Protein backbone atom coordinates (compact mmCIF):
# COMPACT_ATOMS: atom_id res chain seq x y z
CA UNK A 1 0.00 0.00 0.00
CA UNK A 2 1.44 3.36 -1.03
CA UNK A 3 0.01 6.60 0.30
CA UNK A 4 0.58 9.82 -1.66
CA UNK A 5 0.48 12.94 0.48
CA UNK A 6 0.06 16.64 -0.15
CA UNK A 7 0.50 19.11 2.70
CA UNK A 8 0.55 16.23 5.20
CA UNK A 9 -2.76 14.76 4.02
CA UNK A 10 -3.29 11.51 2.14
CA UNK A 11 -4.67 12.28 -1.32
CA UNK A 12 -4.25 8.93 -3.07
CA UNK A 13 -3.73 5.31 -2.02
CA UNK A 14 -2.46 2.66 -4.40
CA UNK A 15 -1.81 -1.01 -3.70
CA UNK A 16 0.48 -3.59 -5.27
CA UNK A 17 1.26 -7.19 -4.46
CA UNK A 18 4.75 -7.61 -2.98
CA UNK A 19 4.54 -11.22 -1.76
CA UNK A 20 2.37 -13.85 -3.40
CA UNK A 21 0.04 -13.38 -6.34
CA UNK A 22 -2.91 -11.08 -6.98
CA UNK A 23 -5.13 -14.19 -7.04
CA UNK A 24 -3.94 -15.17 -3.52
CA UNK A 25 -4.68 -11.65 -2.24
CA UNK A 26 -8.21 -11.73 -3.70
CA UNK A 27 -8.79 -15.18 -2.15
CA UNK A 28 -7.53 -14.02 1.26
CA UNK A 29 -9.76 -10.94 1.17
CA UNK A 30 -12.76 -13.08 0.21
CA UNK A 31 -12.17 -15.23 3.32
CA UNK A 32 -11.55 -12.26 5.61
CA UNK A 33 -14.22 -11.59 8.20
CA UNK A 34 -12.90 -8.11 9.02
CA UNK A 35 -11.99 -6.38 5.78
CA UNK A 36 -12.84 -6.43 2.09
CA UNK A 37 -9.92 -4.18 1.13
CA UNK A 38 -6.18 -4.29 1.57
CA UNK A 39 -5.21 -2.00 4.45
CA UNK A 40 -2.32 -1.46 6.83
CA UNK A 41 -4.24 -1.27 10.10
CA UNK A 42 -3.29 -4.79 11.25
CA UNK A 43 0.36 -4.36 10.36
CA UNK A 44 0.54 -0.95 12.02
CA UNK A 45 -1.13 -2.32 15.18
CA UNK A 46 1.39 -5.16 15.19
CA UNK A 47 4.28 -2.70 14.74
CA UNK A 48 2.95 -0.52 17.57
CA UNK A 49 2.70 -3.50 19.91
CA UNK A 50 6.16 -4.63 18.88
CA UNK A 51 7.69 -1.20 19.58
CA UNK A 52 5.89 -1.08 22.94
CA UNK A 53 7.28 -4.47 23.99
CA UNK A 54 10.78 -4.03 22.51
CA UNK A 55 12.40 -0.71 23.42
CA UNK A 56 15.27 -1.44 21.02
CA UNK A 57 12.93 -0.48 18.16
CA UNK A 58 12.14 2.98 19.52
CA UNK A 59 14.28 5.74 18.07
CA UNK A 60 15.84 8.48 20.17
CA UNK A 61 16.19 6.32 23.28
CA UNK A 62 19.26 4.92 24.98
CA UNK A 63 17.95 1.41 24.24
CA UNK A 64 17.86 1.83 20.44
CA UNK A 65 19.69 -1.07 18.74
CA UNK A 66 22.82 -0.31 16.82
CA UNK A 67 23.96 -3.94 16.70
CA UNK A 68 21.93 -6.02 14.21
CA UNK A 69 22.54 -9.36 15.99
CA UNK A 70 21.24 -8.05 19.33
CA UNK A 71 18.30 -6.38 17.58
CA UNK A 72 17.40 -9.63 15.80
CA UNK A 73 17.72 -11.68 19.01
CA UNK A 74 15.46 -9.29 20.94
CA UNK A 75 12.93 -9.35 18.11
CA UNK A 76 12.76 -13.16 18.27
CA UNK A 77 12.47 -13.00 22.06
CA UNK A 78 9.66 -10.43 22.16
CA UNK A 79 7.65 -11.91 19.30
CA UNK A 80 7.92 -15.51 20.54
CA UNK A 81 7.12 -14.62 24.14
CA UNK A 82 4.21 -12.47 22.93
CA UNK A 83 2.74 -15.39 20.98
CA UNK A 84 3.02 -17.88 23.87
CA UNK A 85 2.90 -15.79 27.07
CA UNK A 86 0.61 -12.83 26.41
CA UNK A 87 -3.17 -13.40 26.40
CA UNK A 88 -4.94 -11.21 23.85
CA UNK A 89 -8.41 -9.97 24.83
CA UNK A 90 -9.83 -10.28 21.33
CA UNK A 91 -8.81 -13.96 21.15
CA UNK A 92 -10.60 -15.03 24.34
CA UNK A 93 -13.43 -17.55 24.10
CA UNK A 94 -16.59 -17.64 26.18
CA UNK A 95 -16.82 -20.74 28.41
CA UNK A 96 -19.78 -19.75 30.57
CA UNK A 97 -22.44 -17.10 30.88
CA UNK A 98 -19.94 -14.53 32.18
CA UNK A 99 -16.71 -16.51 32.05
CA UNK A 100 -13.99 -16.37 29.41
CA UNK A 101 -10.88 -18.43 28.72
CA UNK A 102 -7.89 -16.22 27.98
CA UNK A 103 -5.93 -17.23 24.87
CA UNK A 104 -2.61 -16.32 23.33
CA UNK A 105 -1.99 -16.20 19.57
CA UNK A 106 -0.23 -19.59 19.87
CA UNK A 107 -3.32 -21.05 21.56
CA UNK A 108 -5.58 -19.65 18.83
CA UNK A 109 -3.31 -21.26 16.22
CA UNK A 110 -3.47 -24.60 18.03
CA UNK A 111 0.24 -24.67 18.95
CA UNK A 112 -0.32 -24.92 22.71
CA UNK A 113 -3.12 -25.51 25.20
CA UNK A 114 -2.21 -22.99 27.92
CA UNK A 115 -0.75 -19.54 28.55
CA UNK A 116 2.95 -20.00 29.22
CA UNK A 117 4.84 -18.09 31.90
CA UNK A 118 7.96 -16.27 30.75
CA UNK A 119 10.00 -18.66 32.91
CA UNK A 120 8.38 -21.73 31.32
CA UNK A 121 8.93 -20.31 27.82
CA UNK A 122 12.56 -19.33 28.48
CA UNK A 123 13.39 -22.70 30.04
CA UNK A 124 11.89 -24.74 27.18
CA UNK A 125 14.78 -26.57 25.50
CA UNK A 126 15.79 -25.41 22.05
CA UNK A 127 16.71 -28.17 19.63
CA UNK A 128 19.88 -27.68 17.64
CA UNK A 129 20.24 -29.30 14.25
CA UNK A 130 22.83 -29.13 11.51
CA UNK A 131 21.78 -27.64 8.20
CA UNK A 132 24.37 -27.10 5.48
CA UNK A 133 27.11 -27.19 8.10
CA UNK A 134 25.44 -24.42 10.10
CA UNK A 135 24.05 -24.74 13.63
CA UNK A 136 20.42 -23.59 13.72
CA UNK A 137 18.18 -23.10 16.77
ChimeraX attribute file (.defattr): number of C-alpha atoms within 10 A of each C-alpha:
attribute: neighborCount
match mode: 1-to-1
recipient: residues
	/A:1	12
	/A:2	11
	/A:3	11
	/A:4	12
	/A:5	11
	/A:6	8
	/A:7	6
	/A:8	7
	/A:9	9
	/A:10	11
	/A:11	10
	/A:12	10
	/A:13	11
	/A:14	9
	/A:15	11
	/A:16	10
	/A:17	11
	/A:18	8
	/A:19	8
	/A:20	8
	/A:21	11
	/A:22	12
	/A:23	10
	/A:24	12
	/A:25	15
	/A:26	14
	/A:27	11
	/A:28	14
	/A:29	15
	/A:30	12
	/A:31	11
	/A:32	11
	/A:33	8
	/A:34	7
	/A:35	11
	/A:36	12
	/A:37	12
	/A:38	14
	/A:39	12
	/A:40	11
	/A:41	9
	/A:42	9
	/A:43	10
	/A:44	11
	/A:45	11
	/A:46	12
	/A:47	13
	/A:48	12
	/A:49	13
	/A:50	18
	/A:51	16
	/A:52	12
	/A:53	16
	/A:54	18
	/A:55	15
	/A:56	21
	/A:57	19
	/A:58	15
	/A:59	11
	/A:60	8
	/A:61	10
	/A:62	9
	/A:63	12
	/A:64	14
	/A:65	17
	/A:66	10
	/A:67	8
	/A:68	9
	/A:69	10
	/A:70	12
	/A:71	16
	/A:72	12
	/A:73	10
	/A:74	18
	/A:75	18
	/A:76	12
	/A:77	14
	/A:78	15
	/A:79	15
	/A:80	16
	/A:81	18
	/A:82	20
	/A:83	20
	/A:84	23
	/A:85	23
	/A:86	18
	/A:87	20
	/A:88	14
	/A:89	12
	/A:90	10
	/A:91	14
	/A:92	17
	/A:93	13
	/A:94	11
	/A:95	9
	/A:96	8
	/A:97	6
	/A:98	6
	/A:99	10
	/A:100	12
	/A:101	13
	/A:102	17
	/A:103	24
	/A:104	26
	/A:105	21
	/A:106	21
	/A:107	20
	/A:108	15
	/A:109	11
	/A:110	9
	/A:111	12
	/A:112	14
	/A:113	13
	/A:114	15
	/A:115	19
	/A:116	20
	/A:117	13
	/A:118	14
	/A:119	9
	/A:120	12
	/A:121	15
	/A:122	13
	/A:123	9
	/A:124	9
	/A:125	9
	/A:126	9
	/A:127	7
	/A:128	10
	/A:129	11
	/A:130	9
	/A:131	8
	/A:132	7
	/A:133	7
	/A:134	9
	/A:135	9
	/A:136	11
	/A:137	9
